[in-house]
Amino acid sequence: MKQNKSPASTAALGGILCAQALALSWLEGLIPVMPWMPPGAKPGFSNVVTMFAADSLGAGMAFAVTAVKALFAFAVRGPTAGAMSLAGGALSTAVMLLLLRTGKEKVGIIGISVLCAITHNVAQLCAAAVMTGTPGIFGYAPLLGIFAAVTGTVTGVILKAVLPALEKMKKYFIK
Amino acid sequence: MELKLFRKTDLFILLAVLTVCAALLFLPGLFGEGLTAVVTVDGAEYARVDLDALTEPSEIITPTEPKTVIVFEKGAAYFKSSECENGLCVAAGKLNRKGTACACLPARVVLTIVGGRGDVDAVTY
């Protein structure tokens, strides 16, 4: 089947995906802070978009979405937020792509999602430790690990649920 | 290859992550909060105890008049008993968070918790 894929339509689709990722990011920011969680721990709903991009559109699009998210965080919340977003996003997207390339027979969406969530947290903990100079920040690791397992599963389930809609959206741009 | 929602490996991943994290959380002192209890007598530091490293409680009796008995256990410190007349120090209960303190004024003994994760008392936004 001949794929009708012009740079313009790819860019348009990319724009929509980035907007979706940012919208999801904003939505989850509305959830009230739970006192027992480390500040900044998030459900990561925008990873639904990144995972879709990674699986269906390739590394370029996945990293583009990640970069736009980080850039947005930098512009709106400052360099610290931007750096944290980039650190977590870059490593987690890389792991995502690796798992999708090599592990589809063994790992499902939930497994990939949980592993990416953990990677995201680990990368951010490292970035935070470097920025604040306190290795004690790793004390959050076990709690974040459990949180990552839960949110990874939730995100994975959401992706499975919206996949048909996302595919339909993609077909609109890339026939 | 089709991307499915849940494969067998996913279950192992989930279980592995949860057990590792749970184990780390309950491993004594490994991811401790760095809670330290400091006892001062007459303003001078008398004892400093790492509360995370304790496996069983320990007690000290302050060399003051009236005497007080302070207990250090994993994650908390408190006045167990005192010869003072009002007993407010004992009534203060267990201290387990950074920045909390209590004192026996007649004995001029102050018990403070330093270190530890800075906790918020409440969140409003």
Interface residues (C-beta under 8 A of the other chain):
Chain A: P32 V33 P35 D55 L100 K104 E105 K106 V107 G108 I109 I110 G111 V114 L115 I118 G136 F138 G139 A141 P142 L143 G145 I146 A148 A149 T153 G156 V157 K160
Chain B: M1 E2 L3 K4 L5 F6 R7 T9 D10 I13 L14 V17 L18 V20 C21 A22 L24 L25 F31 G32 E33 G34 R117 V120 A122 V123 Y125
